[in-house]
Amino acid sequence: MSASLPKLRPTLRSLLLVCLTAIIAFALTSPSARAETGALTSPPPPLIVPYTTYSGYTYLLYSDASIAYNSNLTVTISATTQTKSSVSEVGAIYQLQRWTGTEWIDVGSSLSASSTNSSLYSGTKTLTTSSGYYYRGKLTHYAKQGTVTESAIAYTSSVLST
C-alpha cells in the first residue's frame, strides 16, 4: 500500500494518512478503555479545527468555534463570525451534536444569535448534555446584506460529558 502513496498528490496523501490513523485509533479502543473514561461509545475520530478564513465570499471574512465541558453536564459553545465590512446581520446558528459510536447526530433545537449593522458577532450558548457521550458543536456562520446571505459550516472539537 505504501508503494502507491507517492503517486497521490501531497494533500490527498495527508488526508488519507489522517483517515487511516483515525480508523486504527477507533479500532484499537477497547470496551475496557471506554469504561475507564465513563464513555458509552468509542471516541469519535479526531478532528483538527483550524482557524477558518474565507476567500471567495463577498462578506464573510473568518470564523472561530470552540466547545468547553462544564462540570454540571453542560457544554458551552463559543462562536465568532467576522465580515469584511459592516453588514445588516452577522451571526451564528448553534447546533449540538452527539456521537453515536458511528456518526454524529443533531440533538436538541438549534439556537441562533446575531449582531445587526456590524462586522462582528461573538457569543456563547450553554447547552445540556447526557453523561457518557461525546459532543461537539456545529456552527453555521452567516452574514446577511440586502437580499444576499452567505453561510459556512464549522465544527468544534469533541468533549466527553461525564
VOFIVEX-473226 format. One line per 2 residues: for each residue x, y, z of N, C-alpha, C. Coordinates in nm, 4 decimals. Layout:
<nodes>
X,Y,Z,X,Y,Z,X,Y,Z ~ ...
</nodes>
This chain:
<nodes>
0.0818,-0.1201,0.0000,0.0000,0.0000,0.0000,0.0855,0.1256,0.0000 ~ 0.1951,0.1264,0.0761,0.2782,0.2462,0.0816,0.3439,0.2753,-0.0518
0.3588,0.1734,-0.1385,0.4183,0.1963,-0.2686,0.3304,0.2854,-0.3552 ~ 0.1987,0.2828,-0.3332,0.1098,0.3649,-0.4147,0.0910,0.5060,-0.3582
0.1276,0.5292,-0.2341,0.1091,0.6615,-0.1741,0.1868,0.7719,-0.2443 ~ 0.3127,0.7489,-0.2874,0.3840,0.8582,-0.3537,0.3168,0.9050,-0.4820
0.2321,0.8250,-0.5446,0.1650,0.8643,-0.6668,0.0514,0.9626,-0.6401 ~ 0.0050,0.9715,-0.5163,-0.1027,1.0625,-0.4810,-0.0483,1.2032,-0.4610
-0.1336,1.3023,-0.4808,-0.0937,1.4391,-0.4524,-0.0669,1.4520,-0.3027 ~ 0.0249,1.5396,-0.2618,0.0588,1.5521,-0.1190,-0.0623,1.5774,-0.0296
-0.1567,1.6612,-0.0719,-0.2738,1.6901,0.0115,-0.3602,1.5661,0.0284 ~ -0.3833,1.4937,-0.0800,-0.4634,1.3726,-0.0748,-0.3935,1.2667,0.0085
-0.2623,1.2556,-0.0042,-0.1850,1.1595,0.0732,-0.1971,1.1916,0.2231 ~ -0.1877,1.3189,0.2597,-0.2007,1.3582,0.4007,-0.3398,1.3266,0.4539
-0.4418,1.3553,0.3742,-0.5785,1.3258,0.4149,-0.5987,1.1765,0.4345 ~ -0.5440,1.0967,0.3452,-0.5546,0.9512,0.3562,-0.4877,0.9016,0.4834
-0.3709,0.9553,0.5152,-0.2999,0.9134,0.6363,-0.3763,0.9521,0.7628 ~ -0.4370,1.0700,0.7641,-0.5181,1.1116,0.8799,-0.6367,1.0175,0.8964
-0.7037,0.9834,0.7863,-0.8189,0.8922,0.7925,-0.7780,0.7547,0.8418 ~ -0.6674,0.7037,0.7908,-0.6201,0.5719,0.8351,-0.5843,0.5731,0.9835
-0.5214,0.6802,1.0286,-0.4870,0.6925,1.1708,-0.6134,0.6923,1.2570 ~ -0.7161,0.7645,1.2128,-0.8423,0.7692,1.2885,-0.9086,0.6330,1.2924
-0.9078,0.5609,1.1818,-0.9687,0.4278,1.1779,-0.8953,0.3323,1.2702 ~ -0.7634,0.3366,1.2691,-0.6846,0.2489,1.3554,-0.7081,0.2831,1.5021
-0.7100,0.4117,1.5359,-0.7348,0.4531,1.6745,-0.8724,0.4067,1.7211 ~ -0.9713,0.4177,1.6342,-1.1071,0.3730,1.6665,-1.1093,0.2223,1.6903
-1.0433,0.1468,1.6043,-1.0438,0.0009,1.6158,-0.9706,-0.0461,1.7402 ~ -0.8696,0.0275,1.7835,-0.7909,-0.0144,1.8987,-0.8512,0.0256,2.0327
-0.9572,0.1050,2.0317,-1.0207,0.1469,2.1565,-1.1035,0.0305,2.2107 ~ -1.0614,-0.0238,2.3221,-1.1290,-0.1404,2.3787,-1.2471,-0.0982,2.4653
-1.3435,-0.1899,2.4857,-1.4545,-0.1577,2.5759,-1.4067,-0.1222,2.7166 ~ -1.2981,-0.1860,2.7628,-1.2492,-0.1544,2.8976,-1.1943,-0.0119,2.9035
-1.1314,0.0338,2.7948,-1.0826,0.1724,2.7922,-1.1988,0.2697,2.7963 ~ -1.3088,0.2375,2.7268,-1.4271,0.3222,2.7307,-1.4837,0.3260,2.8721
-1.4846,0.2124,2.9402,-1.5382,0.2057,3.0758,-1.4559,0.2913,3.1710 ~ -1.3231,0.2968,3.1514,-1.2367,0.3773,3.2370,-1.2683,0.5260,3.2254
-1.3084,0.5712,3.1077,-1.3375,0.7128,3.0886,-1.4829,0.7463,3.1188 ~ -1.5664,0.6451,3.1307,-1.7087,0.6673,3.1513,-1.7853,0.6830,3.0220
-1.7180,0.6643,2.9088,-1.7821,0.6807,2.7789,-1.8699,0.5600,2.7473 ~ -1.9842,0.5864,2.6868,-2.0752,0.4802,2.6456,-2.0498,0.4349,2.5028
-1.9642,0.5070,2.4306,-1.9291,0.4727,2.2927,-1.7784,0.4840,2.2757 ~ -1.7308,0.4350,2.1642,-1.5914,0.4598,2.1256,-1.5765,0.6093,2.1007
-1.4557,0.6624,2.1170,-1.4380,0.8049,2.0884,-1.4544,0.8334,1.9392 ~ -1.4959,0.9540,1.9055,-1.5072,0.9897,1.7640,-1.3687,1.0068,1.7028
-1.3611,1.0021,1.5704,-1.2321,1.0286,1.5056,-1.1847,1.1687,1.5418 ~ -1.0539,1.1864,1.5543,-1.0033,1.3202,1.5880,-1.0346,1.4190,1.4771
-1.0617,1.5417,1.5169,-1.0915,1.6481,1.4218,-0.9975,1.7636,1.4494 ~ -0.9247,1.8032,1.3485,-0.8379,1.9195,1.3607,-0.9218,2.0407,1.3243
-0.9341,2.1335,1.4184,-1.0190,2.2507,1.3978,-0.9303,2.3709,1.3683 ~ -0.9193,2.4062,1.2395,-0.8344,2.5205,1.2072,-0.9087,2.6521,1.2244
-0.8323,2.7552,1.2411,-0.8837,2.8922,1.2335,-0.9271,2.9082,1.0883 ~ -1.0502,2.9499,1.0630,-1.1042,2.9485,0.9279,-1.1142,3.0881,0.8693
-1.0503,3.1069,0.7555,-1.0668,3.2296,0.6791,-1.1375,3.1935,0.5498 ~ -1.2161,3.2863,0.4992,-1.2965,3.2594,0.3811,-1.2500,3.3447,0.2641
-1.2215,3.2783,0.1543,-1.1939,3.3505,0.0308,-1.3076,3.3163,-0.0654 ~ -1.3346,3.4025,-0.1555,-1.4423,3.3772,-0.2492,-1.5792,3.4224,-0.1994
-1.5833,3.4796,-0.0815,-1.7080,3.5343,-0.0283,-1.7048,3.6864,-0.0407 ~ -1.8201,3.7447,-0.0566,-1.8294,3.8900,-0.0630,-1.8213,3.9504,0.0770
-1.8848,3.8847,0.1757,-1.8946,3.9426,0.3097,-1.8188,3.8640,0.4171 ~ -1.8318,3.7321,0.4222,-1.7661,3.6548,0.5275,-1.6145,3.6671,0.5192
-1.5518,3.6906,0.6342,-1.4064,3.7041,0.6405,-1.3444,3.5856,0.7146 ~ -1.3872,3.5618,0.8406,-1.3348,3.4474,0.9148,-1.4324,3.4061,1.0234
-1.4059,3.2856,1.0775,-1.4881,3.2377,1.1890,-1.4025,3.1536,1.2817 ~ -1.4519,3.1388,1.4018,-1.3858,3.0560,1.5013,-1.4956,2.9916,1.5853
-1.4704,2.8696,1.6311,-1.5688,2.7978,1.7128,-1.4954,2.7083,1.8106 ~ -1.5491,2.6960,1.9319,-1.4887,2.6074,2.0313,-1.5973,2.5566,2.1259
-1.5627,2.4497,2.1973,-1.6546,2.3903,2.2933,-1.5782,2.3634,2.4225 ~ -1.6452,2.3802,2.5361,-1.5854,2.3517,2.6663,-1.6874,2.2765,2.7499
-1.6416,2.1705,2.8176,-1.7301,2.0956,2.9051,-1.7313,2.1603,3.0423 ~ -1.8503,2.1808,3.0957,-1.8667,2.2324,3.2316,-1.8913,2.1117,3.3217
-1.8635,2.1211,3.4467,-1.8727,2.0054,3.5359,-2.0163,1.9673,3.5727 ~ -2.1162,2.0348,3.5211,-2.2552,2.0082,3.5599,-2.3400,1.9566,3.4427
-2.2797,1.8693,3.3594,-2.3476,1.8108,3.2431,-2.3940,1.9155,3.1418 ~ -2.3186,2.0231,3.1319,-2.3459,2.1224,3.0276,-2.2168,2.1497,2.9501
-2.2340,2.1976,2.8283,-2.1212,2.2437,2.7483,-2.1474,2.3875,2.7087 ~ -2.0409,2.4620,2.6901,-2.0505,2.5975,2.6400,-1.9846,2.6020,2.5036
-2.0618,2.6424,2.4049,-2.0112,2.6545,2.2686,-1.9907,2.8027,2.2399 ~ -1.8721,2.8365,2.1930,-1.8382,2.9755,2.1605,-1.8260,2.9899,2.0090
-1.8720,3.1010,1.9574,-1.8639,3.1272,1.8140,-1.8262,3.2719,1.7900 ~ -1.7450,3.2919,1.6878,-1.7107,3.4249,1.6399,-1.7248,3.4240,1.4887
-1.7937,3.5227,1.4362,-1.8089,3.5395,1.2921,-1.7731,3.6839,1.2596 ~ -1.6816,3.7014,1.1647,-1.6433,3.8373,1.1257,-1.6608,3.8530,0.9755
-1.7065,3.9720,0.9368,-1.7241,4.0042,0.7958,-1.6209,4.1074,0.7530 ~ -1.6094,4.1259,0.6224,-1.5121,4.2195,0.5662,-1.5509,4.3646,0.5894
-1.6809,4.3883,0.6055,-1.7314,4.5224,0.6326,-1.8629,4.5082,0.7081 ~ -1.9159,4.6173,0.7563,-2.0413,4.6139,0.8306,-2.1543,4.5634,0.7398
-2.2363,4.4709,0.7942,-2.3495,4.4151,0.7202,-2.4751,4.4304,0.8059 ~ -2.5914,4.4082,0.7451,-2.7161,4.4249,0.8202,-2.7287,4.3219,0.9324
-2.6746,4.2008,0.9128,-2.6784,4.0991,1.0194,-2.5613,4.0030,1.0032 ~ -2.4934,3.9756,1.1121,-2.3849,3.8775,1.1156,-2.4080,3.7917,1.2388
-2.3937,3.6598,1.2252,-2.4224,3.5757,1.3403,-2.3822,3.4312,1.3227 ~ -2.4380,3.3472,1.4095,-2.4095,3.2044,1.4077,-2.5329,3.1274,1.4518
-2.5499,3.0099,1.3946,-2.6538,2.9160,1.4367,-2.5822,2.8017,1.5068 ~ -2.6183,2.7782,1.6318,-2.5544,2.6769,1.7157,-2.6365,2.5481,1.7115
-2.5703,2.4353,1.6854,-2.6362,2.3057,1.6904,-2.5451,2.2102,1.7671 ~ -2.5975,2.1484,1.8728,-2.5218,2.0494,1.9486,-2.5341,1.9151,1.8778
-2.4228,1.8418,1.8674,-2.4238,1.7090,1.8071,-2.3655,1.6072,1.9053 ~ -2.4208,1.4840,1.9016,-2.3748,1.3741,1.9883,-2.3212,1.2610,1.9009
-2.2128,1.2003,1.9443,-2.1509,1.0876,1.8749,-2.2208,0.9588,1.9174 ~ -2.2693,0.8820,1.8191,-2.3408,0.7568,1.8485,-2.2467,0.6373,1.8577
-2.1230,0.6561,1.8223,-2.0280,0.5463,1.8101,-1.9947,0.5216,1.6644 ~ -2.0808,0.5719,1.5755,-2.0565,0.5568,1.4321,-2.0816,0.6848,1.3534
-2.1606,0.7773,1.4087,-2.1906,0.9012,1.3372,-2.2312,1.0111,1.4341 ~ -2.2240,1.1338,1.3858,-2.2687,1.2499,1.4614,-2.4149,1.2758,1.4284
-2.4966,1.2969,1.5342,-2.6378,1.3301,1.5150,-2.6696,1.4612,1.5879 ~ -2.7614,1.5380,1.5306,-2.8062,1.6605,1.5960,-2.8916,1.6248,1.7168
-2.8727,1.6963,1.8267,-2.9574,1.6792,1.9457,-3.0115,1.8148,1.9860 ~ -3.1371,1.8165,2.0250,-3.1995,1.9422,2.0651,-3.2236,2.0342,1.9476
-3.2737,2.1495,1.9782,-3.3037,2.2505,1.8761,-3.1818,2.3376,1.8515 ~ -3.1735,2.3908,1.7313,-3.0656,2.4850,1.7029,-3.1018,2.6207,1.7633
-2.9994,2.6971,1.7949,-3.0164,2.8307,1.8524,-2.9380,2.9284,1.7667 ~ -2.9956,3.0447,1.7418,-2.9205,3.1430,1.6636,-2.9046,3.2715,1.7433
-2.7991,3.3418,1.7093,-2.7712,3.4707,1.7726,-2.6972,3.5555,1.6711 ~ -2.7184,3.6869,1.6776,-2.6562,3.7730,1.5772,-2.6372,3.9139,1.6293
-2.5619,3.9888,1.5511,-2.5438,4.1322,1.5716,-2.5974,4.2017,1.4471 ~ -2.6553,4.3186,1.4647,-2.7059,4.3928,1.3490,-2.6186,4.5135,1.3224
-2.6123,4.5491,1.1942,-2.5329,4.6631,1.1490,-2.3926,4.6593,1.2090 ~ -2.3269,4.5479,1.1876,-2.1970,4.5231,1.2482,-2.1128,4.4366,1.1548
-1.9851,4.4249,1.1867,-1.8971,4.3348,1.1129,-1.8508,4.2187,1.2007 ~ -1.9041,4.2104,1.3245,-1.8579,4.1079,1.4169,-1.9714,4.0554,1.5036
-1.9799,3.9229,1.5126,-2.0642,3.8575,1.6126,-1.9721,3.7697,1.6953 ~ -1.9865,3.7741,1.8261,-1.9125,3.6867,1.9160,-2.0040,3.6543,2.0328
-2.0220,3.5250,2.0588,-2.1114,3.4875,2.1674,-2.0959,3.3425,2.2076 ~ -2.1731,3.3035,2.3091,-2.1701,3.1665,2.3601,-2.3120,3.1180,2.3854
-2.3268,2.9877,2.3851,-2.4508,2.9217,2.4257,-2.4117,2.8071,2.5172 ~ -2.4860,2.7890,2.6254,-2.4643,2.6779,2.7170,-2.5793,2.5796,2.6987
-2.5437,2.4533,2.6720,-2.6417,2.3506,2.6391,-2.6249,2.2289,2.7288 ~ -2.7349,2.1600,2.7548,-2.7360,2.0439,2.8430,-2.6990,1.9167,2.7678
-2.6212,1.8302,2.8336,-2.5782,1.7034,2.7758,-2.6215,1.5873,2.8651 ~ -2.5948,1.4663,2.8195,-2.6165,1.3451,2.8988,-2.4815,1.2808,2.9249
-2.4645,1.2254,3.0427,-2.3381,1.1653,3.0829,-2.3021,1.0459,2.9952 ~ -2.1733,1.0368,2.9611,-2.1222,0.9213,2.8886,-2.1128,0.9380,2.7388
-2.1514,1.0518,2.6862,-2.1497,1.0721,2.5410,-2.0502,1.1813,2.5021 ~ -2.0002,1.1698,2.3803,-1.9151,1.2731,2.3220,-2.0043,1.3732,2.2495
-1.9694,1.5000,2.2621,-2.0457,1.6077,2.1991,-1.9515,1.7009,2.1239 ~ -2.0077,1.7661,2.0224,-1.9371,1.8720,1.9521,-2.0387,1.9772,1.9095
-1.9897,2.0920,1.8722,-2.0756,2.1977,1.8210,-2.0672,2.2041,1.6697 ~ -2.1811,2.2240,1.6085,-2.1881,2.2507,1.4644,-2.2356,2.3951,1.4523
-2.1539,2.4813,1.3944,-2.1851,2.6234,1.3832,-2.2035,2.6601,1.2374 ~ -2.3135,2.7263,1.2100,-2.3345,2.7845,1.0779,-2.3125,2.9343,1.0923
-2.1985,2.9799,1.0455,-2.1641,3.1221,1.0498,-2.2286,3.1885,0.9289 ~ -2.2881,3.3051,0.9489,-2.3561,3.3683,0.8360,-2.3454,3.5198,0.8395
-2.3664,3.5772,0.7192,-2.3710,3.7229,0.7020,-2.4853,3.7533,0.6070 ~ -2.5647,3.8558,0.6417,-2.6747,3.8998,0.5555,-2.6553,4.0467,0.5221
-2.6725,4.0769,0.3946,-2.6676,4.2160,0.3491,-2.7649,4.2267,0.2330 ~ -2.8703,4.3042,0.2528,-2.9735,4.3159,0.1493,-3.0381,4.1803,0.1251
-3.0403,4.1372,0.0012,-3.1009,4.0077,-0.0329,-2.9988,3.8939,-0.0343 ~ -2.8737,3.9247,-0.0009,-2.7661,3.8244,-0.0055,-2.7420,3.7679,0.1337
-2.7385,3.6346,0.1426,-2.6993,3.5656,0.2655,-2.5855,3.4709,0.2316 ~ -2.4745,3.4830,0.3037,-2.3615,3.3915,0.2894,-2.3510,3.3105,0.4171
-2.3167,3.1821,0.4050,-2.3014,3.0989,0.5236,-2.1929,2.9944,0.5022 ~ -2.1362,2.9505,0.6125,-2.0334,2.8466,0.6118,-2.0461,2.7667,0.7410
-2.0288,2.6351,0.7312,-2.0421,2.5475,0.8474,-1.9044,2.5136,0.9029 ~ -1.8940,2.5169,1.0357,-1.7706,2.4793,1.1047,-1.8072,2.3892,1.2221
-1.7145,2.3042,1.2618,-1.7353,2.2128,1.3742,-1.6285,2.2376,1.4807 ~ -1.6677,2.2166,1.6061,-1.5713,2.2248,1.7149,-1.5063,2.0878,1.7316
-1.4066,2.0808,1.8158,-1.3549,1.9517,1.8566,-1.4612,1.8866,1.9447 ~ -1.4364,1.7669,1.9949,-1.5372,1.6981,2.0769,-1.4945,1.6952,2.2239
-1.5953,1.6829,2.3116,-1.5729,1.6676,2.4553,-1.6588,1.5532,2.5054 ~ -1.6119,1.4882,2.6102,-1.6880,1.3803,2.6733,-1.7624,1.4354,2.7934
-1.8918,1.4119,2.7978,-1.9736,1.4557,2.9106,-1.9717,1.3468,3.0170 ~ -1.9260,1.3821,3.1372,-1.9156,1.2813,3.2441,-1.9962,1.3200,3.3663
</nodes>
